[in-house]
Amino acid sequence: MPKILVTNDDGFYSAGLKASYEALKDLGEVYVVAPLVQKSAVGRSMSVMEPIRVSEVKINDMRVYAVDGTPTDAVIIGIYEIIGEVPDLVVSGINLGENLSTEAVTTSGTVGAALEASSQGAPAIAISQEMDDSEKFEFTFKPFDFSLAKKVLKTLAKIVLDRGMPEGVDVLNVNVPARFRGGVEVTRLARRLYRTRVERRLDPRGRSYYWITGDEVEDAEEGTDIHAIRSGKISITPITIDLTANVESLRRWLHEGEIELR
């Protein structure tokens, strides 16, 4: 029976984590290992300067190992302590809120967990559902409608378990629109999801503090994940953990600048 590790960055209490478990529980032996608390936007950070504690929690029919650490910690603990071997599939999500563009892929704890799983040798799917900002950081089992995301996840998981990942692909980054208008599109990453801004505020004692925030871009060029989601389509972006850019381009740049490295 296939072994499947499920994690997230929203915490073990997330309705999206429960939805993933429900979508996958008939496909194999499912292990749920997730952060104890909300860990959005921590990327692929790992706890190397403090101990990691794990608590076993039962939520209805779902047994969860709640990890006092990051999503990456959860993946590593899940593989090497809970399961004891590299699983046949790792799923990160269903995330509350979309993970689009190069910004999200390099900051998202959801995608970061999937990247870590791939580095450990497991096929990985990161899946997110578009939501309003007010709903992205819920701390209870709020009854969102995950029916489409669960269907997409189960379909992709079956294919990966049966055939493996596509050649040269380490992670499938899947985004499901809030208002589905039909269609699935294989996409590339858009450059930016947010126009970054910083809000300066004053605390009750008159001291400054800051919120890093941003306004979402309304659209991006065709073929990108943002354009697909804004068009009401499901976006599937193939990700590789090899971040190497064009090597020949760098060599030409150095040569043209008459730079010689020894």
C-alpha positions, 0 to 999 in steps of 0.5 A: 500500500502506498505511503502518503505524507500530508502536511501544510503551513496553516497548522494542524487545525486547518480545514484545508489539511482535513480536506487533503486527508479526506481526498487521499485516505482511500489511496494509501496509508496516510500520515498527517504531520503538520506544524503546531501553529500557523507558519505561513510565509516561512518558506523552506526554513528549518529549525536547527538552533532549537529542539523540535517537539511533536504531539499526537492529536486525534481529530475525528478519524484523522490522527495528526502529528503536530510539530512545534516547528516549520513545514520543512521540519514537519516533512523531515520529522514525518519522513525520518521519525514518523514513517521511517522511510521516504514515502511514495507521495508528499502532499502539502496543503490544501493551503488557505489562499493561492500560492502564485508567482515567483514570490509565493514559490520562494516564500510559501511554507506550503511550497517550501514543504513540497520542495523539501520533500522533493529534496528528500527523494519523494514526489511532491504536490503543493496545492492551494485554493484561492480565497479572500484575504479575510479567510486565509489565516483562519484558526478553526475548522471553518467549513470552506468548500474544498470539493473541487480542490479535493477532486483535483488533488485526488486525480493528480495523486492517483496519476503520480502514484501510478506513473511517477512525476513528469520527467524533469519535474520535482514539484507540482504547484497546483492552484484552484480558483475561488470561482471556477469557470472551467479548464485546467492550464499548465502554466509558468510562474508569473513574476510578481503577485503583490505590489509591496508596501509598508504601513507605518503605525503607532502603538499606544505609547506612540512608538512606531511599528510596521506591517509589510503588506501589498496589493495583489496584481489584477492580472499577468500575461497569458500562460502564467499561473496568475492569468489562469487563476484570474481567468477562473482556471485551475493552474498546474505549474511544474517546479524544479528545485534546480534554481541554476540560471543560464550558465552560458549567459554568465560565461559570456557576461564575464568574457565580455566584461573581460573578467577572468576568474582564477 
